Every structure is written in C-alpha cells, then in structure tokens.
Amino acid sequence: DDFDELVVSNNDVVLKNIAEDLRNRLPIEAMFNSEHQAVQKIHQHPLPMIHVDAFLYDDDFVDSLCEEGKMSRSYCTECGSYKTASLEFISHSFSLMELKFLYQHVLPDLTGKVVVDVGSRLGAVLFAGYLYSSASQLYGVEMNADFCQLQEMMVTKYQFIDRIKVVHADICTEASLLQKADVVVMNNVFEYFLDRQEQARAWEFIACNVRKRGSLLVTVPSLKESLSKLQTDIQLNQWVEEMQLNYDVYMEKDVDREALEQIHLYRIL
C-alpha cells in the first residue's frame, strides 16, 4: 500500500511538472492566436468570460495570480464604481483532480485498451492516462498545429512515446481510429471551435463511428446538453446508455463537486 501511494503521489508530481512546463510556454490565458473562433466566441459571450486552463491553474494558483494582479475573479459592471460581478471561467482541460477522478473512479481497468481524446489540446487526458492507467495506446486528435507541437514536446521530454500518439487532424477524418477505440473522451470539444452546423456534422460523425458495443464515451457536458441546441438525427437512447457515477468518492472539503458532476459516462449499445 505504501509503495502504491508513493507511485500515485510521484505520478501527481510528474503531471504537475508537465503543467509547469506548459505554463512556461503559453500565454496566461493558454490560448493561441490561431484559435480565432474560440477567442471570438468567448468575446461574444453575453457576460464577461475568461479562459483559465484547469490543468495549468488550480484554484490556489488562480488566487496567487489574482493577488499579484495578473488575473481577476471579478469585473466592474459600471466602470469606475465599486459595483462588481464574478467573472465566468471556462476551461478546455480537466484539472488534476478531475483527471484522477476520471482514471481512478470513472473508467474501469484499461489494460490492453485504446483511448482516444477528441480535441486533445494540451494533452492532459493523454498524460494522465499514461500515468494513472494501463491503457495500451492513447491517441490525441487535435486540429490545431500549435497544440500538437506542444503535446509532442511533452511526449518526447517525459518519454511517453511508447503509448501516446498525437494525431494532427480533424476528427471527421479519423473514422477508423474512432471505430477501434475502447474509450472516447470529449471535453467541451466542439462548442467553442465550430459553428452550429459544423458541430452537428461532427456529432453525427462521432455517433456514426463510435459504435463498438460496450465501449465507453466520456463527455463534458452531457450529450443531452451538447446536442440540445443542434439539429441532428442522433437517437441517444438507441446509441448509448448513461452510467451512474459516484461523485462522492472524494471527501476532502475543497473538492469541486460541481466540476465532477459535469463529467458523464456512457456505454455504447
């Protein structure tokens, strides 16, 4: 048990080191200028919103950045007054806590299994999968070349090359990869990067190709929420069955239960 604990805590340290490496290579908002549509969508949001990557910045880190004046949790509703409101934060990555929840409590033993992360971005799902699971192969499909380059750098530096492969592509060109996947992970994957028509097309492609009976689909937010604003022919009850998750596995006070409840698990019928 002591040895297992040591291995787990060592894996936490490795992930935190990767996050630090990535922070040093990215602007504070962890977005590239090449993400035109995502940047535009965040600016168009009805209330002020800020992108804070949860893998790079936990709450304590955000607090320290706020103290240094490099970030703020609130905005002024009437410039010059004391009337302020809380900023809405959005993240396109899982936090360390969410990654551990995913691999230690949501997913079963992944020995010999293939995991595909759709829109792998910084590679957090891949790196955590390497460290916290026995998945035989972890594929990250990412259409942004800048993020692919960053992931490749980390894969090489931390010697993950035997089990992680980064694919620079639009997921809609990767039918065979989706068809062989045992687990597909999709975290806030299309909404900020595609217009509604493209989102509908991408979801229909996913529904058409993620068909291996018994394979698993992890989404944030729920499929119902993602598809509610789109016009698609997807019949959820004929494609997937939602699995109940225990969100109370962490008893610590500072656990963000709301974030965990955004994670949904489905089994392909």
C-alpha positions as CSV (number, residue, x, y, z in Angstrom):
1,D,0.0,0.0,0.0
2,D,2.8,2.4,0.9
3,F,4.5,1.6,-2.4
4,D,1.2,2.2,-4.3
5,E,0.8,5.5,-2.5
6,L,4.3,6.5,-3.4
7,V,3.8,5.7,-7.1
8,V,0.5,7.6,-7.2
9,S,2.0,10.7,-5.5
10,N,5.0,10.5,-7.8
11,N,2.6,10.5,-10.8
12,D,1.0,13.6,-9.4
13,V,4.4,15.3,-9.3
14,V,5.1,14.3,-12.9
15,L,1.7,15.8,-14.0
16,K,2.4,19.0,-12.1
17,N,5.8,19.3,-13.7
18,I,4.2,18.9,-17.1
19,A,1.7,21.6,-16.2
20,E,4.6,23.9,-15.2
21,D,6.5,23.2,-18.4
22,L,3.3,24.1,-20.4
23,R,2.7,27.3,-18.4
24,N,6.1,28.5,-19.3
25,R,5.4,28.0,-23.0
26,L,1.9,29.6,-23.1
27,P,0.3,33.0,-22.5
28,I,-1.6,33.2,-19.2
29,E,-5.0,32.6,-20.9
30,A,-3.5,29.4,-22.5
31,M,-4.9,30.2,-25.9
32,F,-3.1,30.7,-29.2
33,N,-4.0,33.4,-31.8
34,S,-4.6,30.5,-34.2
35,E,-7.8,29.7,-32.2
36,H,-9.7,32.5,-33.9
37,Q,-13.2,31.1,-33.5
38,A,-12.7,30.2,-29.8
39,V,-11.3,33.6,-28.9
40,Q,-14.2,35.2,-30.8
41,K,-16.9,33.1,-29.1
42,I,-15.5,33.9,-25.6
43,H,-15.6,37.6,-26.5
44,Q,-19.2,37.3,-27.8
45,H,-20.5,35.6,-24.6
46,P,-23.3,37.7,-23.1
47,L,-21.4,38.0,-19.8
48,P,-17.6,38.6,-19.5
49,M,-15.8,35.3,-19.6
50,I,-12.2,34.3,-19.1
51,H,-10.4,31.1,-20.3
52,V,-8.5,29.6,-17.4
53,D,-7.0,26.2,-18.2
54,A,-7.8,24.0,-15.2
55,F,-4.9,21.6,-15.9
56,L,-2.4,24.5,-15.7
57,Y,-4.0,26.6,-13.0
58,D,-5.8,25.2,-9.9
59,D,-7.8,27.5,-7.6
60,D,-4.7,28.2,-5.3
61,F,-2.7,29.2,-8.4
62,V,-5.5,31.4,-9.6
63,D,-5.7,33.0,-6.1
64,S,-2.0,33.8,-6.2
65,L,-2.3,35.3,-9.7
66,C,-5.1,37.5,-8.5
67,E,-3.0,38.7,-5.6
68,E,-0.2,39.6,-8.0
69,G,-2.7,41.5,-10.1
70,K,-2.1,39.2,-13.1
71,M,-5.7,37.9,-13.1
72,S,-9.1,38.8,-11.7
73,R,-12.1,36.9,-10.5
74,S,-14.4,39.8,-11.0
75,Y,-15.2,42.7,-13.4
76,C,-16.6,46.1,-13.0
77,T,-20.2,46.5,-14.2
78,E,-20.1,50.3,-14.2
79,C,-16.6,51.4,-14.9
80,G,-15.1,53.4,-12.0
81,S,-17.7,52.2,-9.5
82,Y,-17.5,49.6,-6.7
83,K,-20.3,47.6,-8.3
84,T,-18.6,44.3,-9.4
85,A,-19.7,40.9,-10.5
86,S,-18.0,37.5,-10.7
87,L,-16.3,36.6,-14.0
88,E,-17.4,33.3,-15.6
89,F,-14.4,30.9,-16.0
90,I,-14.3,28.4,-18.9
91,S,-11.7,25.6,-19.2
92,H,-11.0,23.3,-22.1
93,S,-8.9,21.0,-20.0
94,F,-9.6,18.7,-17.0
95,S,-8.0,19.7,-13.7
96,L,-5.6,17.3,-11.9
97,M,-8.5,16.3,-9.5
98,E,-10.8,15.6,-12.5
99,L,-8.2,13.6,-14.3
100,K,-7.7,11.4,-11.2
101,F,-11.4,11.0,-10.8
102,L,-11.7,10.0,-14.5
103,Y,-9.0,7.3,-14.4
104,Q,-9.3,6.1,-10.8
105,H,-13.1,6.2,-10.3
106,V,-15.0,6.6,-13.6
107,L,-13.2,4.3,-16.0
108,P,-12.6,0.5,-15.4
109,D,-9.2,-1.2,-15.8
110,L,-7.9,-0.2,-19.2
111,T,-5.3,-2.9,-19.6
112,G,-5.0,-3.6,-23.4
113,K,-7.5,-0.8,-24.2
114,V,-7.3,2.0,-26.7
115,V,-8.2,5.6,-25.5
116,V,-9.0,8.4,-28.0
117,D,-9.1,12.0,-26.7
118,V,-11.0,14.2,-29.2
119,G,-9.6,17.7,-29.2
120,S,-6.6,16.7,-27.1
121,R,-5.3,20.3,-26.8
122,L,-2.5,20.3,-24.1
123,G,-2.6,16.5,-23.8
124,A,-3.7,16.4,-20.2
125,V,-6.0,13.4,-20.8
126,L,-3.2,11.6,-22.6
127,F,-0.5,12.2,-19.9
128,A,-2.8,11.3,-17.1
129,G,-3.9,8.2,-18.9
130,Y,-0.2,7.2,-19.3
131,L,0.5,7.7,-15.6
132,Y,-2.8,6.5,-14.0
133,S,-3.9,3.7,-16.3
134,S,-2.6,0.7,-18.1
135,A,-4.2,1.7,-21.5
136,S,-2.1,0.1,-24.2
137,Q,-2.5,3.1,-26.6
138,L,-3.6,6.7,-26.0
139,Y,-4.4,8.8,-29.1
140,G,-4.9,12.6,-29.0
141,V,-6.7,14.0,-32.1
142,E,-6.1,17.8,-32.3
143,M,-6.7,20.1,-35.3
144,N,-4.6,23.0,-34.0
145,A,-0.9,22.6,-35.1
146,D,0.4,24.7,-32.3
147,F,-1.1,22.4,-29.6
148,C,0.1,19.3,-31.5
149,Q,3.6,20.7,-31.3
150,L,3.3,21.3,-27.6
151,Q,2.0,17.8,-26.9
152,E,4.8,16.3,-29.0
153,M,7.4,18.2,-27.0
154,M,6.0,16.8,-23.7
155,V,5.6,13.3,-25.1
156,T,9.3,13.3,-26.0
157,K,10.6,15.1,-22.9
158,Y,8.7,12.7,-20.5
159,Q,9.3,9.6,-22.6
160,F,5.7,8.8,-23.2
161,I,6.3,7.9,-26.9
162,D,5.7,4.1,-26.4
163,R,2.0,4.6,-25.6
164,I,0.9,8.1,-26.7
165,K,0.4,9.2,-30.3
166,V,-0.7,12.7,-31.2
167,V,-2.7,12.9,-34.5
168,H,-2.9,16.4,-36.2
169,A,-6.3,16.1,-37.8
170,D,-9.9,17.0,-37.9
171,I,-11.7,14.2,-36.0
172,C,-14.1,13.8,-39.0
173,T,-11.2,12.3,-41.0
174,E,-10.5,9.7,-38.3
175,A,-13.3,7.1,-38.8
176,S,-11.0,4.0,-38.3
177,L,-9.5,5.4,-35.1
178,L,-12.9,6.0,-33.6
179,Q,-14.1,2.6,-34.7
180,K,-11.3,0.8,-32.8
181,A,-11.5,3.0,-29.7
182,D,-12.5,1.4,-26.4
183,V,-12.8,4.8,-24.7
184,V,-13.5,8.1,-26.3
185,V,-13.1,11.3,-24.3
186,M,-14.7,14.6,-25.3
187,N,-14.3,17.6,-23.0
188,N,-16.0,20.8,-24.2
189,V,-14.9,19.7,-27.6
190,F,-16.9,21.4,-30.4
191,E,-18.9,24.3,-28.9
192,Y,-16.1,26.9,-28.9
193,F,-14.4,25.8,-32.0
194,L,-17.1,25.1,-34.6
195,D,-20.3,26.9,-35.7
196,R,-23.5,25.0,-35.1
197,Q,-23.8,23.4,-38.5
198,E,-20.2,22.1,-38.2
199,Q,-20.9,20.9,-34.6
200,A,-24.0,18.9,-35.8
201,R,-21.9,17.4,-38.6
202,A,-19.1,16.4,-36.2
203,W,-21.5,14.9,-33.7
204,E,-23.2,12.8,-36.4
205,F,-19.8,11.6,-37.5
206,I,-19.0,10.6,-33.9
207,A,-22.4,8.8,-33.5
208,C,-21.8,7.0,-36.7
209,N,-18.3,5.8,-35.9
210,V,-18.2,5.3,-32.1
211,R,-20.2,2.0,-32.4
212,K,-18.1,-0.7,-30.7
213,R,-20.6,-2.4,-28.4
214,G,-19.6,-2.0,-24.7
215,S,-17.1,0.8,-25.5
216,L,-17.2,3.9,-23.3
217,L,-17.8,7.6,-24.1
218,V,-16.8,10.3,-21.6
219,T,-18.3,13.8,-22.2
220,V,-18.3,17.2,-20.6
221,P,-21.0,18.4,-20.6
222,S,-23.7,15.7,-21.0
223,L,-24.6,14.5,-24.5
224,K,-28.2,15.8,-23.9
225,E,-26.8,19.3,-23.2
226,S,-24.4,19.3,-26.1
227,L,-27.0,18.2,-28.7
228,S,-29.9,20.2,-27.3
229,K,-29.1,23.3,-29.4
230,L,-28.2,21.4,-32.6
231,Q,-30.3,19.8,-35.3
232,T,-29.1,16.2,-35.7
233,D,-30.7,12.8,-36.4
234,I,-29.0,11.2,-33.4
235,Q,-31.2,9.0,-31.3
236,L,-29.4,8.9,-27.9
237,N,-31.5,6.0,-26.5
238,Q,-30.5,3.8,-29.5
239,W,-26.8,4.7,-29.3
240,V,-25.8,5.0,-25.6
241,E,-26.8,4.1,-22.1
242,E,-25.7,6.6,-19.4
243,M,-23.8,5.0,-16.5
244,Q,-24.4,6.3,-12.9
245,L,-21.3,7.8,-11.3
246,N,-20.4,8.2,-7.7
247,Y,-19.4,11.9,-7.3
248,D,-18.9,11.5,-3.5
249,V,-15.7,9.4,-3.7
250,Y,-13.6,12.4,-2.6
251,M,-14.4,13.5,0.9
252,E,-12.0,16.5,1.1
253,K,-13.6,19.9,1.7
254,D,-12.0,21.7,-1.2
255,V,-13.2,19.2,-3.9
256,D,-15.1,21.0,-6.7
257,R,-18.1,18.7,-6.8
258,E,-19.8,20.9,-9.4
259,A,-16.9,20.2,-11.8
260,L,-17.1,16.5,-11.2
261,E,-20.8,16.5,-11.9
262,Q,-20.1,17.8,-15.4
263,I,-18.4,14.5,-16.3
264,H,-20.7,12.0,-17.9
265,L,-20.0,8.4,-18.8
266,Y,-21.9,6.4,-21.5
267,R,-21.7,2.8,-22.6
268,I,-22.3,2.2,-26.4
269,L,-25.2,-0.1,-27.0
